[in-house]
């Protein structure tokens, strides 16, 4: 996915300078040395404390935002560290509020003490973020701010509390009740369609002709939009209306195909779901998108009775490579592996195949490994876990939404990207409307993965 973070930031700076004047941002060194940090801190204090009234607080918040966007990576790191060290909550106030709560006698005293404790636990920086949200393009600024922050957490875990606060603010601003679900067509604004090309994260859109093919009469593309970002989609899904469930990506993306009459289609295939902004990671959008699209499609096309995905296995190859020990394929976790028809592939040959480039279609080594790899892929989907959740992130997403693992498809995406992700295999997750809620509860509450019988047989289940 091509990130638009820098473009959003530059546009925001320009808008601030246009609306507030050329001095909206402080004149500081991009590294934010100590003397400039102290100057910025005074403006932050004025923005949070609303010194001079709300209009002055808004202006000061705009100055802080514009200053941040002019900083280089080192300066932004110092800005984040300042928010963590100097703008958290006051520990003495928290202790006092907790003590008052413990001593509260009457219900009214307890109610007041609980409110006081909640207020004391709220970090001062949250007030700054709320000021940011009220600026022109403020929600987009917060998304960009968190996007920058997320890229730092691995090396700076002390910033996680800051991320927690930003995420909570974004969850409020991007609550699904505030979003609109729109079908995008070739007649949608060009600026919006251009972003689809940038944001497509699963199957790259190669050209405007490619995009036009994905908006054909037997195709649908739906996106969630926010009123504060009307020309910037948050998440979108591409849908193919088909006769039967698609088992291969090639015909889905073939724009020279014989098109299906949408009114005669019996299946809707979700073949690409793209989250457009890393800054919204963890803010729930995808589950409602799929369920909303299912409702729209079933209403528009009563003949469509099957709803399924054609999904990648983004973690499968990495998981398999972890089974290679000293150059040989040594499966763990009690996996029983059939090394192909007539035992004509060795574990060393299988290891070489997994670690190598995309083989040509019909390659003898590939065909010899077919049984083994489909068995291992089925095991990966049904059994590989990270704690209580499925190891594969796409599997976790769809299982959380109430889907069933329906079928593993061999050689479904014979491209370099398809090989890198899942050794050219893809998965159908099927949404059986009457079982969505039950499957959702089984997975998230009981930790049970709903799997079709065909996949279970591949992993030796004898139930």
N, C-alpha and C positions, 0 to 999 in steps of 0.2 A: 504494500500500500504506500502510495506517495503521501507523505505527511504534509499538511497545510499549516502546521503550527507557526512556522516563521512568517508565512504570508498573513495569517490572522493577526499576529503580533504587530507586524509593520502597518497593516491597515488600521489597527487600533491606535497606534501612536499618531498616525496621520490624522485620524478623526479627532483625537484629543487636541492636536495642535490647531486644527481648523476651528473647532468649537470653543476652545479655551484660550487660544493665543499661543504664540511661539514659546512662552515661558511656562507652559503647563508642566513640563518636566523640569526637575532640578538640574542644574548644570553640574554633573558629578563625573568623576573618573569612572569608566566602565568597570574597573576592578572593585569599586566601592571601598576605598581605604577608610581608615578609622575616622578621619575628620568629616568625610562625606557621609559615613554611616551615622554619625551623631546628628548631622543636619537632617538626614532622612528620618531619623527617629523622632525628631521634634514635629515633623509634618504628620507622621503616623499618630503621635499622641493627639494632635489637634483634630485629625480625622476621627479617631475613636471617641474622643471626649466631646465632640460637637462644639468646640470652642468657636464662638461667633455665630452659632445657629446651624440649622440643617444645611442651608445652601453653602455655607463656608465649609462644613464637614464634607459635603459632596465634592466641592472643588479641591479640597486637600486630598481626598481619596483619589481623585483623578490625577493629581500631581504625583502621588505615590505610584499609581499604576503606570503612568507614562515613564516615570523614572526607572521602574523595574524593567520595563521593556527595552530600555536603552542600555541595560547592563550586559556585560559579557557573561559567559558561564561562571566564572569565578565570582563576579559581583552578585549574580543571582544566588549562588550558594551562600554568600555572606548574608544576603537578605533573608533567605529561608532560616538560617541559623539565628538571626536576630529575632524572628517571629517565635522561634522555639524557646530561646533563653529568656527573652524579655516580655513576651506577650502571652504567656500561658495563664493559668489561674493562680490566685493568691493562696498559698498553702495554709496560711494562718486563718483566712476567711473560711476555707473548707473545714479546718479543724473546729472552728467555733460553731459553724453551722451543724456539723455532725454531732457536736456535744449538745447543742440545743435540741436536736432531734431526739437524742437518747433520753433527754430529761423531759421531753414534752409530755404533759399530762392529759389535757383535754383534746378532743378531736380537732378543735379549731387551732390549738397550739401546734399540734402535730402537722396539720395542713400547712400552716405558715412556715414551720421549720423545714418541711420538705421542699417548699418553694425556695426558701433561702439557700438550701443546700444545692438545688439545681442551678441557681444563679451563680453560686460560688464556684461550681464545677465548670462553668462555661469560661473557656479561655478568652482573654481580651482580644486576641487576634480575630476571633469570630466576628466581632463588631466591624473590623476592617473589611473582612470578606463580604459582609452584608452591604457595606458602603460600595464596594466594587460592583456587586450585583445590581445596584441601582443606577449605575452609569450607563451611558449609551454603549451598546455592545458589551455590557457587563457580563452577562452569562457566558459569552464566547471568551471573554478575558479569563474568567474563572476556569473554564475548560482548558485553556492554554496553560494557565498557571499550574494546574494539577498535572497536565501532561509533562511539563518540564520537571515537576517535582518527582513524578513516578520514575523518571529515568535516573534519579539520584539515590533511591531508597536502598538499592543493593549495597552501595558503598557508604551510605550515611543512614543507618537504621534509626539514628536519633531523630530523624525527621518524620517518623511514622505517626506521631501524635498530630503533627501538622497535616499530614495526609488525611487522617481520620476526620479532622475538622472540616477540611475542604470537601471531602466526600459527602459529609452530612449536609453541607450547604447545597451541593449539587443535587443531592437526592430530593431536596425540597423544591429546587427550581425546575428539575426535570422529572417531576412526578408524572406518571402516565396520564393522569387526569388533565394535565395541561398540554398534552401533545395532540397533534392531529395526524391521522393516518391518511395518506394520499396515494392514489395511483399515479405514477409518473409515466408520461407518454412522450412520443416524439414532439408533441406540441408544447411540452413543458418549457419553462424558460431555459435558454441556452446556458446561463450561468449555473443553473441547478444540474442540468445534464452533464456539464463539464466536470462537476464535482463527483458524479457517479464514476466517471472514468478514473479519477484520482483515487477514490476511496475503495474501489472494488478490491477486496482483500483475498478472495478465494480463487477466482478464475479471471485473470487480468483481461480488461477490455482493451483490445489492441488498436481500435480506431473508431471513428464516428460511425463507419459502416457496421462495425461489430456491434456497437451500442444499438444502432437502428434495428439490427436483426434480433436483439434481445427484447425489443419493444414491438415485435411483430404481433399480428392479431391473435395468434395462439400462444402468446407469452404475456406475462404480467410482471410489473415491477412496482412494489409498494414501499413507501418510506414513512417513517415517523419524522415529523417536523415540529419545531418549537416556535411559538410566535415571536420570540426574541431573536431567532435565527431562521427566518422564513426561507432563505435560499441556501441553507446548509443542512443537508439531511443528517440525522443522528444515527440511524441504522436503516438498512433496506434489505429486502429479500427479492430474489428473482425466481419466478415461477414459470414452469412449462406445463401447458395443458396438453395431455397426451392420451393415447389409447393404450392403456396398460401402464404398469409401473416401469419406468426407465431403469435399465441395469447398466448403462454405459453413458459416459459424458459426451462422447463424440457426436451422436445424433442430436443431442440436446443443444449443442453449440453449432451445429451445421445449419447455416442460414440459407443454404440451397436446397434444403429438404422439402418434401411435399408437406405443406402445412396442414395441421389438423383443424377441422372445423370445431371451434371452441364449444359450440352447442352440442357436439357429439362426443366430446372428450369425456372419459370416465375417471381420469386421474389428474391430480395436481401434484407436480414434482417441485419441491423447494430445492433448487440446485446451488444456490449461493446466498449466504447471509453475511452481510458485512457491517461490522461496527465501525463507524466513521471517525470516532474521536477517542483516542487512547485516554484522554482526560476523563472520560465517562466510564472507565473500567470499573466494574462492580456495581454500577447504577443499573438496576433491573429495567431492561427494555425488550430484550429478545423474546422472552416467553410470551408476553402479551402480543407482540408483533405476529408471531406465528398463529396464535389462537384467533386473533382478529382477522388475519388474512384467510384462515380456514372458513370463518363465518362469512366473510365477503364473497369468497369464491363459491361456496356452497349455495349462497343466495342468488348469485348471478348465473350460475350454471348448475341447475338441479341434477343434471346427469353425472356430475363429478361426485363419486362416492369414495374414492381412495385418495388419501393425502399422505404423501411420503416424501422423504428427502433423498437426494443423491449426494452423499457427504464424503469428505476425505477422512483419512485416519492420520492426523498430523503427528501423532506420537509413536506410530507403530514401528517405523524403521529404527528410530532411536532405541526403542525398547528391545527390538530384536538384536541390535548391535551389542547391547549390554549382555546378551546371552553368549557372545563369542569370547572364549577363553583360550589364550595362546594360539590364536589362529583357527581354532575349531569351534564348531557350533555345539555348545553344551547347555541345553535348556535346563532351567531350574524350575522351581515352584511345582515340581511333580508333573510336568507336562509330558505326555506320551506322544512322541513324534513319529509319524509314518514318513520315512525318507523316500517317498515317491513310488511310482509304479515299478514293481519288480526290484525294488531296492537299488535303482540304478543311479543314485546320487549319494555321495558321501557327505558327512558332516562338514569336512573341509571345503568341498565344492559348494555346499549351501552357504557357508560363511563367506566365501569369495563372491558369490552371487549377490548376497545382501549388501556387501560393502562396496560393490562396484557400480559403474554407471548404468543407465537404462539400457537393457539388452534389446536387440531387434526383435520385432514380432516373429514368433515361430522359432526362436532360439532353443536349441535342444536342451541346454542346461536349465533354461527357464521352464520349459514344459516338464522336465523331470522333477522340478521343485514344486510344481503346482499344488499337488496334494498336500505337501508339507506346509507350504506357505498359507494356504487357505485354512488349514487346521490351526496353525499358529495364530492367524488373524482372528479366527473365531474365538480362540482362547483369550487373546488380548482383549477383545470386546467384552466377553462375558465375565472374565475373572480378574483381569489386571486392575488393581486398586491402588489408590493413594488414600490411606485411611478408609473411611466409609464410602468414598466416592470413586467413580470410574476414573482410571488413570488417564484415559484419552479425553481431552477437553471438549471435543465435539460430542462424544458419547455422553459426557456428564451434562452438557447443555440440553440435549434432546431428551435424555432420561429424566432430567429434572422437570421438563415440560410435559411429561406423561407419554412419551413415545415408546415404542417397542423396537428392539433390534430385530429387524425383519430378515435381512439377507446380506451376505458378504459377496461382492461381485468381483470376479477375477478379470484383470486386464481392462478395468473400466475407465482408467485415465492413463493411457500409455504415452505420457509426456514426461519431460525431465522433472517438472514440479510434482506430477503424480507419483513418480518413482521415488523422489526424495521424501515425500510425505508418507506414503503407504504402500510402496512397492507396486504402484499402479492399480491397487485395489480401492474400491469405494464401498460404501455401506448405504443400504436403504434403512432409514428409521421411519417406521410407519405410525401415523397418528390415527388410531381407531377411536372415533369420537366418543363412543359409549364407555371407553375404558381409560380415557385420559386422566381423569381425577384419581381413579384407583391406582394406575401405574405411577402417577406422581407421588402418592402417599407411600406406596410400597418402596420406592427408591429413596425418598428423602427421609422418611420416618423409620422404615424397617431395613434400609440398606439393601433391598433386593432389586436386582436388574431383571427387567422383563425381556425375555429372549424368545424368538420363534423356535419351533421344534427343529427346523433344519439347521440352525446355528448350533443348538445344543448337541445335536448328533455329531457335529464336527469335533466337539471337544469331549466326546465319549460319555455324555450324560445318558444314563439308562433309566431315567425316572418313568 
